[in-house]
């Protein structure tokens, strides 16, 4: 074997060994995620395990190394907090009316919903909106857990006396309690009766079934239908207590 062939063979073995090493290291990594898709734990046999924790706003608060297992300090993810930094610009029309409005992004939020002063709703996936007529009233963030508390806009032409005219502060209401005393039973071939106790301050309830459909009601029970002869095809899944002022609670689950 000549010198050139020997050198080429040596380089091949070095490259092959490096590929095997990288492949083995990649296979030694195991990731754990929470329900919001965030990494909470990395099992790394080479460099040591890493444990990640987050606060209620979705900010990473701790990275612990060389831990034996996942340890979530702040519990299960919850509904998102109320938006902050609310700003209203306008009126945009010389005749009055027309506004642009925005707020700070909320960590973990998948979308936002709100209401104008005339009662008309708006929905967006971005932390901003506009109105051709009335002022915005309130906005809240939504994630896969549920709807957060409301944050209220301040009229830039008529701010409260305790708030400077240039301020973008907002008023945040406390969260509403989730429903308790849940029960669900099948009373016909394929109809379930879902019930719960009244929640103080709630003006309505939103009930989701396992298919993802929602029923909105002011009563304390709903009927959920399934496919005839297939009682497991659809059941009551969860219920939210909602208030016009406080938003919706965390979900309470039937099963």
One Martini backbone bead per residue (centre of mass of N, CA, C, O) as a GRO file, in nm:
protein
  255
    1UNK     BB    1   0.095   0.037   0.025
    2UNK     BB    2   0.080   0.352  -0.025
    3UNK     BB    3   0.084   0.665   0.109
    4UNK     BB    4  -0.184   0.772  -0.007
    5UNK     BB    5  -0.367   0.536   0.079
    6UNK     BB    6  -0.302   0.551   0.382
    7UNK     BB    7  -0.409   0.840   0.429
    8UNK     BB    8  -0.699   0.793   0.329
    9UNK     BB    9  -0.768   0.567   0.535
   10UNK     BB   10  -0.724   0.735   0.790
   11UNK     BB   11  -0.937   0.953   0.728
   12UNK     BB   12  -1.177   0.763   0.716
   13UNK     BB   13  -1.164   0.658   1.011
   14UNK     BB   14  -1.194   0.933   1.147
   15UNK     BB   15  -1.467   1.009   1.020
   16UNK     BB   16  -1.623   0.759   1.112
   17UNK     BB   17  -1.580   0.803   1.419
   18UNK     BB   18  -1.723   1.080   1.431
   19UNK     BB   19  -2.001   0.986   1.336
   20UNK     BB   20  -2.047   0.780   1.563
   21UNK     BB   21  -2.027   0.986   1.794
   22UNK     BB   22  -2.262   1.174   1.707
   23UNK     BB   23  -2.480   0.955   1.698
   24UNK     BB   24  -2.458   0.866   1.996
   25UNK     BB   25  -2.522   1.147   2.117
   26UNK     BB   26  -2.803   1.184   1.987
   27UNK     BB   27  -2.925   0.915   2.114
   28UNK     BB   28  -2.878   1.026   2.425
   29UNK     BB   29  -3.114   1.218   2.370
   30UNK     BB   30  -3.393   1.334   2.583
   31UNK     BB   31  -3.717   1.476   2.552
   32UNK     BB   32  -3.928   1.700   2.747
   33UNK     BB   33  -4.273   1.807   2.739
   34UNK     BB   34  -4.519   2.019   2.753
   35UNK     BB   35  -4.840   2.126   2.658
   36UNK     BB   36  -4.682   2.386   2.508
   37UNK     BB   37  -4.394   2.268   2.387
   38UNK     BB   38  -4.189   2.279   2.615
   39UNK     BB   39  -3.889   2.238   2.748
   40UNK     BB   40  -3.818   2.050   3.065
   41UNK     BB   41  -3.622   1.801   2.962
   42UNK     BB   42  -3.277   1.671   2.946
   43UNK     BB   43  -3.135   1.367   2.847
   44UNK     BB   44  -2.772   1.354   2.915
   45UNK     BB   45  -2.505   1.132   2.915
   46UNK     BB   46  -2.266   1.335   2.842
   47UNK     BB   47  -2.346   1.648   2.977
   48UNK     BB   48  -2.604   1.629   3.125
   49UNK     BB   49  -2.874   1.709   3.276
   50UNK     BB   50  -3.175   1.921   3.204
   51UNK     BB   51  -3.373   2.163   3.384
   52UNK     BB   52  -3.684   2.330   3.303
   53UNK     BB   53  -3.830   2.644   3.404
   54UNK     BB   54  -4.150   2.828   3.449
   55UNK     BB   55  -4.351   3.079   3.445
   56UNK     BB   56  -4.670   3.204   3.401
   57UNK     BB   57  -4.557   3.377   3.140
   58UNK     BB   58  -4.315   3.178   3.007
   59UNK     BB   59  -4.057   3.221   3.160
   60UNK     BB   60  -3.742   3.138   3.213
   61UNK     BB   61  -3.612   3.053   3.553
   62UNK     BB   62  -3.462   2.758   3.512
   63UNK     BB   63  -3.136   2.578   3.501
   64UNK     BB   64  -3.075   2.250   3.568
   65UNK     BB   65  -2.801   2.043   3.643
   66UNK     BB   66  -2.764   1.712   3.698
   67UNK     BB   67  -3.041   1.581   3.700
   68UNK     BB   68  -3.249   1.303   3.740
   69UNK     BB   69  -3.523   1.472   3.697
   70UNK     BB   70  -3.817   1.604   3.649
   71UNK     BB   71  -3.894   1.948   3.784
   72UNK     BB   72  -4.184   2.124   3.853
   73UNK     BB   73  -4.227   2.412   4.025
   74UNK     BB   74  -4.508   2.562   3.894
   75UNK     BB   75  -4.655   2.355   3.759
   76UNK     BB   76  -4.903   2.365   3.562
   77UNK     BB   77  -5.014   2.504   3.310
   78UNK     BB   78  -5.188   2.800   3.236
   79UNK     BB   79  -5.345   3.050   3.186
   80UNK     BB   80  -5.302   3.342   3.065
   81UNK     BB   81  -5.223   3.644   3.111
   82UNK     BB   82  -5.271   3.958   3.107
   83UNK     BB   83  -5.236   4.205   2.919
   84UNK     BB   84  -4.995   4.454   2.838
   85UNK     BB   85  -4.942   4.765   2.713
   86UNK     BB   86  -5.185   4.938   2.642
   87UNK     BB   87  -5.280   5.091   2.320
   88UNK     BB   88  -5.423   5.403   2.189
   89UNK     BB   89  -5.499   5.526   1.856
   90UNK     BB   90  -5.668   5.837   1.847
   91UNK     BB   91  -5.850   5.955   1.626
   92UNK     BB   92  -5.834   5.911   1.263
   93UNK     BB   93  -6.078   6.089   1.227
   94UNK     BB   94  -6.203   6.413   1.188
   95UNK     BB   95  -6.504   6.291   1.286
   96UNK     BB   96  -6.438   6.055   1.437
   97UNK     BB   97  -6.301   5.776   1.486
   98UNK     BB   98  -6.084   5.544   1.474
   99UNK     BB   99  -5.859   5.272   1.568
  100UNK     BB  100  -5.553   5.188   1.714
  101UNK     BB  101  -5.428   4.879   1.871
  102UNK     BB  102  -5.223   4.752   2.152
  103UNK     BB  103  -4.991   4.495   2.283
  104UNK     BB  104  -4.826   4.279   2.455
  105UNK     BB  105  -4.695   3.994   2.432
  106UNK     BB  106  -4.798   3.661   2.519
  107UNK     BB  107  -4.681   3.398   2.658
  108UNK     BB  108  -4.828   3.119   2.488
  109UNK     BB  109  -5.006   3.253   2.293
  110UNK     BB  110  -5.237   3.186   2.015
  111UNK     BB  111  -5.445   3.420   2.094
  112UNK     BB  112  -5.700   3.683   2.056
  113UNK     BB  113  -5.961   3.857   2.242
  114UNK     BB  114  -6.238   4.100   2.205
  115UNK     BB  115  -6.387   4.435   2.267
  116UNK     BB  116  -6.594   4.676   2.191
  117UNK     BB  117  -6.793   4.939   2.299
  118UNK     BB  118  -7.042   4.809   2.115
  119UNK     BB  119  -6.985   4.473   2.152
  120UNK     BB  120  -6.789   4.395   1.942
  121UNK     BB  121  -6.594   4.153   1.830
  122UNK     BB  122  -6.247   4.034   1.840
  123UNK     BB  123  -5.979   3.869   1.643
  124UNK     BB  124  -5.632   3.750   1.699
  125UNK     BB  125  -5.272   3.661   1.651
  126UNK     BB  126  -5.207   3.957   1.718
  127UNK     BB  127  -5.092   4.245   1.918
  128UNK     BB  128  -5.346   4.374   1.736
  129UNK     BB  129  -5.570   4.646   1.617
  130UNK     BB  130  -5.890   4.764   1.472
  131UNK     BB  131  -6.116   5.056   1.423
  132UNK     BB  132  -6.368   5.234   1.246
  133UNK     BB  133  -6.494   5.332   1.528
  134UNK     BB  134  -6.484   5.230   1.812
  135UNK     BB  135  -6.357   5.162   2.093
  136UNK     BB  136  -6.179   4.971   2.285
  137UNK     BB  137  -6.220   4.766   2.573
  138UNK     BB  138  -6.104   4.455   2.550
  139UNK     BB  139  -5.852   4.194   2.633
  140UNK     BB  140  -5.737   3.850   2.562
  141UNK     BB  141  -5.572   3.556   2.620
  142UNK     BB  142  -5.488   3.244   2.439
  143UNK     BB  143  -5.466   2.898   2.507
  144UNK     BB  144  -5.479   2.550   2.546
  145UNK     BB  145  -5.611   2.591   2.834
  146UNK     BB  146  -5.727   2.900   2.787
  147UNK     BB  147  -5.868   3.189   2.926
  148UNK     BB  148  -5.790   3.490   3.021
  149UNK     BB  149  -5.786   3.778   3.155
  150UNK     BB  150  -5.882   4.097   3.151
  151UNK     BB  151  -5.798   4.391   2.956
  152UNK     BB  152  -5.815   4.747   2.971
  153UNK     BB  153  -5.880   5.018   2.800
  154UNK     BB  154  -5.778   5.359   2.744
  155UNK     BB  155  -5.888   5.662   2.687
  156UNK     BB  156  -5.694   5.909   2.538
  157UNK     BB  157  -5.920   6.151   2.592
  158UNK     BB  158  -6.024   5.994   2.889
  159UNK     BB  159  -5.858   5.960   3.142
  160UNK     BB  160  -5.803   5.891   3.438
  161UNK     BB  161  -5.705   6.094   3.699
  162UNK     BB  162  -5.477   5.868   3.800
  163UNK     BB  163  -5.388   5.885   3.491
  164UNK     BB  164  -5.185   5.963   3.270
  165UNK     BB  165  -5.224   6.059   2.943
  166UNK     BB  166  -4.957   5.878   2.847
  167UNK     BB  167  -5.066   5.625   2.946
  168UNK     BB  168  -5.078   5.239   2.915
  169UNK     BB  169  -5.255   5.142   3.118
  170UNK     BB  170  -5.430   4.871   3.289
  171UNK     BB  171  -5.713   4.682   3.379
  172UNK     BB  172  -5.720   4.404   3.610
  173UNK     BB  173  -5.888   4.119   3.658
  174UNK     BB  174  -5.984   3.867   3.822
  175UNK     BB  175  -6.024   3.544   3.844
  176UNK     BB  176  -6.224   3.276   3.783
  177UNK     BB  177  -6.372   3.011   3.888
  178UNK     BB  178  -6.396   2.685   3.865
  179UNK     BB  179  -6.579   2.427   3.824
  180UNK     BB  180  -6.788   2.209   4.020
  181UNK     BB  181  -6.948   1.910   4.049
  182UNK     BB  182  -6.898   1.701   3.832
  183UNK     BB  183  -7.113   1.535   3.582
  184UNK     BB  184  -7.157   1.219   3.383
  185UNK     BB  185  -7.428   1.068   3.192
  186UNK     BB  186  -7.610   0.807   3.046
  187UNK     BB  187  -7.969   0.833   2.932
  188UNK     BB  188  -7.913   0.715   2.648
  189UNK     BB  189  -7.788   0.558   2.391
  190UNK     BB  190  -7.644   0.868   2.289
  191UNK     BB  191  -7.663   1.049   2.574
  192UNK     BB  192  -7.527   1.311   2.764
  193UNK     BB  193  -7.513   1.434   3.097
  194UNK     BB  194  -7.400   1.755   3.195
  195UNK     BB  195  -7.273   1.873   3.516
  196UNK     BB  196  -7.275   2.165   3.749
  197UNK     BB  197  -7.180   2.413   3.945
  198UNK     BB  198  -7.210   2.713   4.048
  199UNK     BB  199  -7.049   3.029   3.973
  200UNK     BB  200  -6.935   3.300   4.098
  201UNK     BB  201  -6.996   3.546   3.841
  202UNK     BB  202  -7.123   3.379   3.631
  203UNK     BB  203  -7.285   3.407   3.295
  204UNK     BB  204  -7.137   3.149   3.171
  205UNK     BB  205  -7.083   2.847   2.966
  206UNK     BB  206  -6.825   2.618   2.838
  207UNK     BB  207  -6.871   2.319   2.640
  208UNK     BB  208  -6.667   2.038   2.574
  209UNK     BB  209  -6.601   1.790   2.363
  210UNK     BB  210  -6.411   1.528   2.222
  211UNK     BB  211  -6.449   1.674   1.926
  212UNK     BB  212  -6.453   2.011   1.994
  213UNK     BB  213  -6.716   2.101   2.066
  214UNK     BB  214  -6.937   2.383   2.152
  215UNK     BB  215  -7.124   2.500   2.441
  216UNK     BB  216  -7.336   2.778   2.518
  217UNK     BB  217  -7.439   2.862   2.861
  218UNK     BB  218  -7.654   2.946   3.154
  219UNK     BB  219  -7.660   2.680   3.249
  220UNK     BB  220  -7.592   2.351   3.442
  221UNK     BB  221  -7.645   2.201   3.157
  222UNK     BB  222  -7.587   1.937   2.908
  223UNK     BB  223  -7.611   1.780   2.591
  224UNK     BB  224  -7.433   1.488   2.458
  225UNK     BB  225  -7.373   1.352   2.151
  226UNK     BB  226  -7.355   1.040   1.988
  227UNK     BB  227  -7.308   0.762   1.825
  228UNK     BB  228  -7.500   0.520   1.741
  229UNK     BB  229  -7.374   0.257   1.936
  230UNK     BB  230  -7.121   0.478   2.031
  231UNK     BB  231  -7.041   0.594   2.338
  232UNK     BB  232  -6.719   0.665   2.273
  233UNK     BB  233  -6.735   0.891   2.038
  234UNK     BB  234  -6.877   1.091   2.265
  235UNK     BB  235  -6.801   1.340   2.520
  236UNK     BB  236  -6.761   1.504   2.787
  237UNK     BB  237  -6.483   1.713   2.881
  238UNK     BB  238  -6.525   2.042   2.933
  239UNK     BB  239  -6.545   2.340   3.157
  240UNK     BB  240  -6.634   2.689   3.157
  241UNK     BB  241  -6.622   2.981   3.337
  242UNK     BB  242  -6.799   3.292   3.262
  243UNK     BB  243  -6.729   3.650   3.227
  244UNK     BB  244  -6.770   3.971   3.120
  245UNK     BB  245  -6.529   4.075   3.326
  246UNK     BB  246  -6.325   3.799   3.384
  247UNK     BB  247  -6.379   3.581   3.197
  248UNK     BB  248  -6.223   3.268   3.197
  249UNK     BB  249  -6.154   2.982   3.322
  250UNK     BB  250  -6.045   2.711   3.397
  251UNK     BB  251  -6.064   2.389   3.336
  252UNK     BB  252  -6.312   2.133   3.378
  253UNK     BB  253  -6.326   1.782   3.417
  254UNK     BB  254  -6.520   1.489   3.370
  255UNK     BB  255  -6.266   1.253   3.317
   0.00000   0.00000   0.00000
